[in-house]
Amino acid sequence: MNFNVKIEELTHLNGQVIAINLFEDTTALTGQAEKLDLALDGVITRLIKQGEIKGKLKEITPIFTTGKIAASRILAVGLGKPAELTPDRMRMASAGVSQYFRGKNGNKPLEIDYLLDLPGYEPAASGQAVAEGLSLGLYSFKKHFSKNAEGPGIEAVNLILPPGADVPAFKQGLEKGRICAEAVKLARDLINEPANFLNPTILADIARAQSARYGLSIQVMDKDFMQKEGMGGLLGVAQGSAQPPKFIVIQYAGKKTADIDIVLVGKGITFDSGGISLKPADNMGEMKGDMAGGASVLGAITAIAQLRPSVNVMAVIPATENMPSGTAMRPGDVITQSNGKTVEIVSTDAEGRLILADAICYARKAGAKRIVDVATLTGSCHVALGDVCSGAFGNDQVFIQEVILAGDRAGECLWQFPMKEEYKDLIKSDVADMKNSGGRYAGAITAAWFLREFAETTPWVHLDIAGTSMMDKERGYLAKGATGIPVRSLINLVMALAS
């Protein structure tokens, strides 16, 4: 999708469709919308008075022009109440424009003129929200269909601003939105990919290609490195699979110093059967998405490389499958993580925390000033928060608040859980330093406590995206299937650190 920014008169518009924004309870049109209404003999005003157009958020009302103007259709796009308008609501409304045309235009690509007249709203934030909404709203994963069932979709959007608009600021926001949306779509594509098309080796190859494209440095380490570093968690999980594990480290250098301002760690379980503690057969296919954390940090660092903040960032993705076999790790085994701590394996289905622990130790050893890990870690978090909010846990309240604020700016809810010392008792073991599962109760918190033991004193936040990484139906700009949460939150966090 190509974006063009223009300040044009109605008579100069040449798109096949014109989209206009309308607030709830609008009674009088102004600016380009008023001129458009006059050219159509007042049909928009009549539909508003008749209650056919209400302006409610995400409401899309098509109006056919019957040859009165060059465009064949008008789309009235509801923004909701003016006092409630936020960038996320702009994103939702813009997504509705893209979604309206999915599968509706045959084989002809569309060009749309989108009239944007939002006085009083910050132009850069508006531009970013509109770009993200239009781009993410058009997303679908159709790679494995033999034919494209939805057609080419929207080819270009001409964003028409009113006279006097701050065009440079809007364009700056638009470009950031385009970059962020592409990063989210990369993550979505990886998460949606079937496990037979995305094993740890293929994920590493994709990471190499993305790093080369955006000028990032990358190292992909194999078993020899893991054994040298004593990564008993990653090796233990990997030993049941025929697919070799990979330890992927990507770096963005935004400063000339050797400091690592922040490390983004992403769980990269490319398929999770549960291992010997086998999962139920129902919905096991969704476990192709257990590498959503890894996909998120890969997507985020590609965007960071293009936005070029003055921050040094490292992304770490421990990647493996978790499979049952004669060589698989067993319940009752004891493993040693890379920092020397021993772990009793209570359940081989609590594997994500084992590979993350080794990755967090690597980040600390590399000198990380801050660490954020992202993982589809526990069903408990999904039960607690559903698919609306991701769980946030940490050892530094200031840093936790910074991460939550970055999520708020992205429209991605991050909800803080308590980390009381009493919860730590649930992962005490009789045969090792700790066990890898605290049982049924407070499962999301005990998993976070396990990881906290490896973060030690480094400011650290853990994001559990088990409920938010996938949707069973479309919601706004969040597609059915992979959502790409929390890619934009991570980007916002890094950009905030730079400023």
C-alpha positions as CSV (number, residue, x, y, z in Angstrom):
1,M,0.0,0.0,0.0
2,N,1.4,3.4,-1.0
3,F,0.6,6.6,0.9
4,N,0.5,10.0,-0.6
5,V,-0.1,13.2,1.3
6,K,-1.8,16.1,-0.5
7,I,-3.7,19.3,0.1
8,E,-6.2,19.3,-2.7
9,E,-9.5,20.6,-3.7
10,L,-12.4,18.2,-4.2
11,T,-12.4,18.7,-8.0
12,H,-8.8,17.5,-8.2
13,L,-9.5,14.1,-6.5
14,N,-9.2,11.1,-8.8
15,G,-9.5,8.1,-6.5
16,Q,-12.1,5.4,-7.1
17,V,-13.4,5.9,-3.5
18,I,-13.5,8.9,-1.2
19,A,-13.5,8.2,2.6
20,I,-14.5,10.9,5.1
21,N,-14.4,10.9,8.9
22,L,-17.5,11.9,10.8
23,F,-17.9,12.3,14.6
24,E,-20.9,11.0,16.4
25,D,-23.9,13.4,16.6
26,T,-22.5,15.5,13.7
27,T,-25.2,17.8,12.4
28,A,-23.3,20.2,10.1
29,L,-20.5,19.3,7.7
30,T,-17.5,21.6,7.2
31,G,-14.5,21.9,4.9
32,Q,-14.0,19.3,2.1
33,A,-16.8,17.1,3.5
34,E,-19.3,20.0,3.1
35,K,-18.1,20.6,-0.5
36,L,-18.5,16.9,-1.2
37,D,-22.0,16.9,0.2
38,L,-23.0,19.8,-2.0
39,A,-21.6,18.0,-5.1
40,L,-23.8,15.1,-4.2
41,D,-27.0,17.3,-3.7
42,G,-26.9,17.0,0.1
43,V,-27.1,13.2,0.3
44,I,-24.7,12.9,3.2
45,T,-26.6,15.5,5.3
46,R,-29.9,13.8,4.5
47,L,-28.5,10.4,5.6
48,I,-27.2,12.0,8.9
49,K,-30.7,13.5,9.6
50,Q,-32.4,10.2,8.8
51,G,-30.1,8.4,11.3
52,E,-28.5,6.2,8.6
53,I,-25.1,7.7,9.4
54,K,-24.6,8.0,13.2
55,G,-20.8,8.5,13.3
56,K,-20.3,5.7,15.9
57,L,-16.7,4.4,16.2
58,K,-15.9,1.9,13.4
59,E,-19.2,2.5,11.6
60,I,-18.7,2.4,7.9
61,T,-21.6,3.7,5.6
62,P,-21.1,3.4,1.9
63,I,-22.8,6.0,-0.4
64,F,-22.9,5.5,-4.1
65,T,-22.4,8.7,-6.1
66,T,-24.4,7.7,-9.2
67,G,-22.0,9.5,-11.5
68,K,-22.2,13.0,-9.8
69,I,-18.5,12.9,-9.2
70,A,-15.6,10.9,-10.5
71,A,-15.4,8.6,-7.5
72,S,-17.9,5.7,-7.5
73,R,-18.4,5.5,-3.8
74,I,-18.1,7.6,-0.6
75,L,-17.3,5.9,2.7
76,A,-18.6,7.7,5.8
77,V,-16.2,6.6,8.6
78,G,-17.4,6.9,12.2
79,L,-15.0,8.3,14.8
80,G,-17.2,8.2,17.8
81,K,-17.5,11.1,20.2
82,P,-15.0,14.0,19.7
83,A,-14.1,14.0,23.4
84,E,-13.2,10.3,23.3
85,L,-11.0,10.4,20.2
86,T,-7.5,8.9,20.8
87,P,-4.8,7.7,18.4
88,D,-6.0,4.2,19.0
89,R,-9.6,5.1,18.0
90,M,-8.2,6.8,14.8
91,R,-6.3,3.5,14.2
92,M,-9.6,1.5,14.6
93,A,-11.5,3.8,12.3
94,S,-8.8,3.7,9.6
95,A,-8.6,-0.1,9.8
96,G,-12.3,-0.2,9.1
97,V,-11.7,1.5,5.7
98,S,-9.3,-1.2,4.6
99,Q,-11.4,-4.0,6.0
100,Y,-14.5,-2.8,4.1
101,F,-12.8,-3.5,0.8
102,R,-11.3,-6.9,1.5
103,G,-12.6,-9.2,-1.2
104,K,-15.0,-6.6,-2.6
105,N,-13.2,-5.2,-5.6
106,G,-12.6,-8.2,-7.8
107,N,-9.2,-8.2,-9.4
108,K,-8.8,-4.4,-9.6
109,P,-6.5,-2.6,-7.1
110,L,-8.2,0.4,-5.5
111,E,-7.0,3.9,-5.1
112,I,-8.7,5.8,-2.2
113,D,-8.8,9.5,-1.4
114,Y,-9.1,9.8,2.4
115,L,-10.2,13.3,3.7
116,L,-8.6,14.0,7.0
117,D,-9.7,17.1,8.8
118,L,-9.0,16.7,12.5
119,P,-8.4,20.2,13.9
120,G,-6.7,20.2,17.3
121,Y,-5.2,16.7,17.0
122,E,-1.4,16.2,17.0
123,P,-0.5,15.7,13.3
124,A,2.4,13.2,13.9
125,A,0.3,11.0,16.1
126,S,-2.6,11.2,13.7
127,G,-0.4,10.3,10.7
128,Q,1.0,7.3,12.6
129,A,-2.4,6.1,13.7
130,V,-3.9,6.3,10.2
131,A,-1.0,4.5,8.6
132,E,-1.1,1.7,11.1
133,G,-4.8,1.3,10.9
134,L,-5.0,1.3,7.1
135,S,-2.1,-1.1,6.8
136,L,-2.9,-3.5,9.6
137,G,-6.6,-3.5,8.7
138,L,-5.8,-4.9,5.3
139,Y,-3.7,-7.8,6.7
140,S,-4.6,-11.4,6.1
141,F,-2.5,-14.6,5.9
142,K,-3.3,-16.3,2.7
143,K,0.2,-17.7,1.8
144,H,-0.9,-21.4,1.7
145,F,-4.1,-20.9,-0.4
146,S,-3.7,-22.2,-4.0
147,K,-5.5,-19.0,-5.2
148,N,-5.7,-15.5,-3.8
149,A,-9.3,-15.4,-2.6
150,E,-9.3,-11.7,-1.7
151,G,-7.9,-9.9,-4.7
152,P,-5.2,-7.2,-4.8
153,G,-6.9,-4.9,-2.3
154,I,-5.9,-1.2,-1.8
155,E,-3.0,-0.1,-4.0
156,A,-2.7,3.5,-2.9
157,V,-4.3,5.9,-0.3
158,N,-4.1,9.7,-0.9
159,L,-4.4,11.4,2.4
160,I,-6.0,14.8,1.8
161,L,-5.2,17.3,4.5
162,P,-7.0,20.7,5.0
163,P,-5.2,24.0,4.1
164,G,-2.8,25.1,6.8
165,A,-2.1,21.5,8.0
166,D,1.3,20.7,9.3
167,V,2.3,18.4,6.4
168,P,5.9,17.7,7.5
169,A,4.8,16.5,11.0
170,F,2.0,14.4,9.5
171,K,4.4,12.8,7.0
172,Q,6.8,12.0,9.8
173,G,4.1,10.3,11.7
174,L,2.9,8.5,8.6
175,E,6.3,7.1,7.9
176,K,6.7,5.9,11.5
177,G,3.3,4.3,11.2
178,R,4.2,2.5,8.0
179,I,7.4,1.2,9.5
180,C,5.7,0.0,12.7
181,A,2.9,-1.7,10.7
182,E,5.4,-3.6,8.5
183,A,7.1,-4.8,11.7
184,V,3.8,-6.0,13.1
185,K,3.0,-7.8,9.8
186,L,6.4,-9.5,9.8
187,A,5.7,-10.8,13.3
188,R,2.1,-11.9,12.3
189,D,3.4,-13.8,9.3
190,L,6.0,-15.7,11.4
191,I,3.4,-16.6,14.1
192,N,0.8,-17.7,11.5
193,E,3.3,-19.9,9.7
194,P,2.8,-23.6,10.1
195,A,5.6,-25.3,12.1
196,N,6.6,-27.4,9.1
197,F,7.5,-24.1,7.3
198,L,9.1,-22.5,10.3
199,N,11.5,-24.5,12.4
200,P,14.5,-23.0,14.4
201,T,16.8,-23.2,11.4
202,I,14.3,-21.4,9.1
203,L,13.6,-18.8,11.8
204,A,17.4,-18.1,12.0
205,D,17.6,-17.8,8.2
206,I,14.8,-15.3,8.2
207,A,16.5,-13.3,11.0
208,R,19.7,-13.3,9.0
209,A,17.8,-11.9,5.9
210,Q,16.0,-9.2,7.9
211,S,19.3,-8.2,9.6
212,A,21.0,-7.9,6.2
213,R,18.1,-5.9,4.8
214,Y,18.2,-3.3,7.7
215,G,21.9,-3.2,8.5
216,L,21.8,-5.1,11.8
217,S,24.5,-7.4,13.1
218,I,23.6,-11.0,13.8
219,Q,25.0,-14.1,15.3
220,V,23.3,-17.5,15.1
221,M,24.8,-20.0,17.6
222,D,24.4,-23.8,17.5
223,K,24.6,-26.6,20.1
224,D,28.4,-26.2,20.6
225,F,28.0,-22.7,21.8
226,M,25.1,-23.7,24.1
227,Q,27.1,-26.5,25.6
228,K,30.1,-24.2,26.1
229,E,27.8,-21.6,27.9
230,G,26.1,-24.4,29.9
231,M,22.6,-23.6,28.6
232,G,21.0,-26.6,30.2
233,G,17.5,-25.1,29.8
234,L,17.7,-24.6,26.1
235,L,19.5,-27.9,25.5
236,G,17.1,-29.8,27.7
237,V,14.0,-28.6,25.9
238,A,15.7,-29.2,22.5
239,Q,16.9,-32.7,23.2
240,G,13.5,-34.3,22.3
241,S,13.4,-32.8,18.8
242,A,15.1,-33.8,15.6
243,Q,15.3,-30.1,14.7
244,P,18.6,-28.5,16.0
245,P,18.1,-25.5,18.4
246,K,19.4,-22.0,17.5
247,F,20.4,-19.1,19.7
248,I,19.9,-15.9,17.7
249,V,21.4,-12.6,18.7
250,I,20.7,-9.4,16.7
251,Q,22.2,-6.0,17.5
252,Y,21.3,-2.4,16.6
253,A,24.0,0.2,17.3
254,G,22.4,3.6,17.7
255,K,25.4,5.0,19.6
256,K,29.1,4.7,19.3
257,T,29.5,3.3,22.8
258,A,29.6,-0.4,23.6
259,D,26.8,-0.1,26.1
260,I,23.7,-2.3,25.7
261,D,20.9,0.0,26.8
262,I,18.2,-2.7,26.5
263,V,17.9,-6.3,25.5
264,L,14.7,-7.7,24.1
265,V,14.4,-11.4,24.7
266,G,11.7,-13.4,22.8
267,K,10.6,-17.0,23.4
268,G,11.2,-19.0,20.2
269,I,9.4,-22.3,20.7
270,T,8.5,-23.0,17.0
271,F,6.2,-25.8,18.0
272,D,5.2,-26.8,21.5
273,S,3.7,-30.3,21.9
274,G,4.3,-30.1,25.7
275,G,7.1,-32.7,25.4
276,I,6.6,-35.8,27.6
277,S,3.9,-33.8,29.5
278,L,1.9,-33.9,26.3
279,K,-0.7,-31.3,25.7
280,P,-4.3,-32.3,24.8
281,A,-4.9,-32.9,21.1
282,D,-7.6,-30.2,20.9
283,N,-6.1,-27.0,19.5
284,M,-2.6,-28.2,19.7
285,G,-2.1,-26.8,16.2
286,E,-2.2,-23.3,17.7
287,M,1.2,-24.2,19.3
288,K,2.9,-23.2,16.1
289,G,2.5,-19.7,17.5
290,D,4.5,-20.4,20.7
291,M,7.4,-18.4,19.1
292,A,5.3,-15.2,19.2
293,G,7.7,-13.6,21.6
294,G,10.6,-14.3,19.3
295,A,8.7,-13.0,16.3
296,S,7.8,-9.8,18.3
297,V,11.3,-8.9,19.2
298,L,12.5,-9.6,15.6
299,G,9.8,-7.4,14.2
300,A,10.5,-4.7,16.7
301,I,14.3,-4.5,16.0
302,T,13.7,-4.3,12.3
303,A,11.5,-1.2,12.9
304,I,14.1,0.2,15.4
305,A,16.8,-0.1,12.8
306,Q,14.7,2.1,10.4
307,L,13.7,4.7,13.0
308,R,17.3,5.0,14.2
309,P,17.0,6.1,17.8
310,S,20.2,6.8,19.7
311,V,20.0,3.6,21.8
312,N,22.0,0.4,21.6
313,V,19.5,-2.6,21.4
314,M,20.1,-6.3,21.4
315,A,17.4,-8.9,20.5
316,V,17.9,-12.5,21.8
317,I,15.8,-15.4,20.5
318,P,16.4,-18.8,21.9
319,A,14.7,-21.1,19.3
320,T,13.8,-24.8,19.5
321,E,10.9,-27.2,19.3
322,N,9.5,-28.9,22.4
323,M,8.8,-32.5,21.3
324,P,8.3,-35.9,22.9
325,S,10.7,-38.7,22.0
326,G,13.0,-41.3,23.5
327,T,15.6,-38.6,24.0
328,A,13.2,-36.0,25.5
329,M,13.6,-34.4,28.9
330,R,11.5,-36.1,31.5
331,P,9.5,-34.9,34.5
332,G,11.7,-35.5,37.5
333,D,14.9,-34.6,35.7
334,V,17.3,-32.0,37.1
335,I,19.0,-29.6,34.7
336,T,21.6,-26.8,35.3
337,Q,21.0,-23.4,33.7
338,S,23.8,-21.3,32.4
339,N,24.3,-19.3,35.6
340,G,24.8,-22.6,37.6
341,K,21.3,-22.7,39.2
342,T,19.7,-26.2,39.2
343,V,16.1,-26.8,38.2
344,E,13.8,-29.8,38.9
345,I,11.6,-30.5,35.9
346,V,8.0,-30.8,37.3
347,S,6.4,-30.5,33.8
348,T,8.1,-30.6,30.4
349,D,5.3,-28.3,29.3
350,A,6.7,-25.5,31.4
351,E,9.5,-25.2,28.9
352,G,9.4,-21.6,27.8
353,R,10.8,-20.3,31.1
354,L,13.8,-22.7,30.8
355,I,15.0,-21.3,27.5
356,L,14.2,-17.7,28.5
357,A,16.3,-18.2,31.7
358,D,19.4,-19.0,29.6
359,A,18.7,-16.1,27.3
360,I,18.3,-13.7,30.3
361,C,21.6,-14.9,31.7
362,Y,23.2,-14.3,28.3
363,A,21.8,-10.7,28.3
364,R,23.1,-10.0,31.8
365,K,26.5,-11.4,30.9
366,A,26.6,-9.1,27.8
367,G,26.1,-6.1,30.1
368,A,22.4,-5.3,29.6
369,K,21.2,-2.2,31.4
370,R,17.6,-3.3,31.1
371,I,15.9,-6.5,29.9
372,V,12.4,-7.1,28.6
373,D,11.3,-10.7,27.8
374,V,8.2,-11.5,25.8
375,A,6.6,-14.9,25.8
376,T,3.4,-16.9,25.3
377,L,4.3,-18.3,28.7
378,T,1.3,-19.4,30.7
379,G,-2.3,-20.4,30.2
380,S,-2.9,-18.9,33.6
381,C,-2.3,-15.4,32.2
382,H,-4.8,-16.1,29.4
383,V,-7.4,-17.2,32.0
384,A,-6.8,-14.1,34.1
385,L,-6.8,-11.5,31.4
386,G,-8.4,-13.1,28.4
387,D,-7.3,-11.7,25.0
388,V,-7.5,-8.0,26.0
389,C,-4.4,-7.3,28.1
390,S,-1.0,-8.9,28.4
391,G,0.5,-9.6,31.8
392,A,3.4,-7.4,33.0
393,F,5.7,-8.5,35.8
394,G,9.1,-7.1,36.9
395,N,11.6,-6.2,39.6
396,D,11.8,-2.4,39.1
397,Q,8.7,-0.4,39.4
398,V,10.0,2.6,37.5
399,F,10.9,0.4,34.5
400,I,7.6,-1.5,34.7
401,Q,5.7,1.9,34.4
402,E,7.8,2.9,31.4
403,V,6.9,-0.4,29.7
404,I,3.2,0.0,30.5
405,L,3.2,3.6,29.3
406,A,4.8,2.4,26.0
407,G,1.9,-0.1,25.7
408,D,-0.7,2.6,26.4
409,R,0.7,4.7,23.6
410,A,0.4,1.7,21.2
411,G,-3.1,0.9,22.3
412,E,-1.7,-2.4,23.7
413,C,-2.9,-3.0,27.3
414,L,-0.3,-4.2,29.7
415,W,-1.6,-5.1,33.1
416,Q,0.8,-5.4,36.1
417,F,0.6,-8.5,38.3
418,P,1.9,-8.6,42.0
419,M,5.3,-10.1,42.7
420,K,4.9,-10.8,46.4
421,E,7.7,-12.8,48.0
422,E,5.2,-15.4,49.2
423,Y,4.7,-16.5,45.6
424,K,8.4,-17.5,45.3
425,D,7.8,-20.2,47.9
426,L,5.7,-22.1,45.3
427,I,8.7,-22.8,43.1
428,K,10.9,-24.2,45.9
429,S,12.2,-27.7,45.2
430,D,13.2,-30.6,47.5
431,V,15.9,-31.8,45.1
432,A,17.2,-28.7,43.3
433,D,17.5,-24.9,43.7
434,M,14.0,-24.5,42.3
435,K,11.4,-26.3,40.2
436,N,10.1,-25.2,36.9
437,S,6.4,-25.1,37.8
438,G,4.6,-23.8,40.9
439,G,1.4,-25.7,40.2
440,R,-2.1,-24.6,39.2
441,Y,-2.5,-21.5,41.4
442,A,-0.9,-18.2,40.5
443,G,0.8,-19.9,37.6
444,A,1.6,-16.7,35.7
445,I,3.2,-15.2,38.8
446,T,5.2,-18.2,39.7
447,A,6.5,-18.4,36.1
448,A,7.6,-14.8,36.4
449,W,9.3,-15.5,39.7
450,F,11.2,-18.3,38.1
451,L,12.5,-15.8,35.5
452,R,13.2,-13.1,38.1
453,E,15.7,-15.5,39.7
454,F,17.9,-15.1,36.5
455,A,17.3,-11.4,36.0
456,E,18.7,-10.8,39.5
457,T,19.3,-7.1,40.0
458,T,19.1,-6.0,36.4
459,P,16.0,-3.9,35.8
460,W,13.7,-6.5,34.1
461,V,10.1,-6.7,32.8
462,H,8.4,-9.9,31.7
463,L,5.4,-9.7,29.3
464,D,3.2,-12.7,29.2
465,I,1.3,-12.6,25.8
466,A,-0.3,-16.0,26.0
467,G,-3.8,-14.5,25.7
468,T,-3.1,-11.6,23.3
469,S,-0.8,-13.1,20.7
470,M,-3.6,-14.8,18.9
471,M,-7.3,-13.9,18.3
472,D,-10.1,-16.3,17.3
473,K,-11.9,-13.5,15.5
474,E,-11.1,-10.1,14.1
475,R,-11.2,-7.1,16.4
476,G,-10.5,-3.7,14.9
477,Y,-7.0,-3.7,13.4
478,L,-6.2,-7.0,15.2
479,A,-6.6,-9.7,12.6
480,K,-7.9,-13.2,13.3
481,G,-4.9,-15.3,14.1
482,A,-1.7,-13.6,15.0
483,T,-1.9,-10.0,16.4
484,G,1.7,-8.9,16.5
485,I,1.3,-7.7,20.1
486,P,3.5,-6.3,21.6
487,V,5.7,-5.2,18.7
488,R,4.6,-1.6,18.7
489,S,4.9,-1.4,22.5
490,L,8.5,-2.5,22.3
491,I,9.2,0.1,19.6
492,N,7.7,2.8,21.7
493,L,9.7,1.8,24.7
494,V,13.0,2.0,22.8
495,M,12.1,5.3,21.2
496,A,11.2,6.7,24.7
497,L,14.6,5.5,26.0
498,A,16.3,7.5,23.3
499,S,14.5,10.7,24.2
